[in-house]
Amino acid sequence: MYGLVNKAFEQFVKQRYGDDRWERIRKISQLDIEFFHNMRPYPDQISYQVVGAISKELQIPAEEVLRMVGRYWLQHTAAEGYGNLLSLEGTNFQDVLGKLNLMHTRIKMLYSQLQPPSFEVTDVTEEGLLLHYHSKRPGLAWFVVGLVEELGARFKTEVAVELVQQRELGADHDVFQIRYLKESPSHV
Ligand code: HEM
């Protein structure tokens, strides 16, 4: 995974828990890396080691770490450098969800070794929709939960995200049920 994403884990820990905590996590994960470069791809194993070490050091389940960093990543890393990309792709939550593939394809122009996830929106109603997530990488469903929650916040659309079909339990891919929480949603 590109350093851009790994760095989010580092910055998240440093900002919320301090530099010393990150140093301990670096030791636990046996990371032989001083710092992550945004534009450099790293073996996926490194990302999993980092999540495992954060979970151990902070005593937070790995799923929750992924979810929190998903939110953090969109709030800070992506928003700071790539906010335009997000708003250019659509004017509301549902629009942007439907254009995630296109957005990652654009990103591939910058990050040539990108192995992007792929998303599909189905079952759209007034109350919500289903989001299908495919990836070559296992175990990142809760990262998507955090990203989608934050995307909702960004477009002033409060959402509840529920994992209703799980690859980890043998399903072909992960599926999220997304429900709008406000009575008159501003999702469209
Ligand atoms: C402007 C905002 C965004 C940028 C710049 C961006 C960029 C990236 C990059 C560079 C990666 C690493 C992939 C690799 O190294 O092969 C990645 C992965 C990922 N992105 Fe995005 N992304 C953005 C927004 C989003 C949003 C809004 C979602 C979902 C709701 C999303 C879902 C994911 C997921 C789940 C991964 C993990 C990789 C995987 O599933 O295999 N991204 N993205």
Boltz pocket constraint, residues with backbone or C-beta under 6 A from the ligand:
constraints:
  - pocket:
      binder: B
      contacts: [[A, 1], [A, 2], [A, 4], [A, 5], [A, 41], [A, 74], [A, 78], [A, 79], [A, 82], [A, 83], [A, 85], [A, 86], [A, 100], [A, 104], [A, 107], [A, 111], [A, 113], [A, 114], [A, 115], [A, 116], [A, 117], [A, 134], [A, 135], [A, 136], [A, 137], [A, 140], [A, 143], [A, 144], [A, 147], [A, 148], [A, 151]]
      max_distance: 6.0
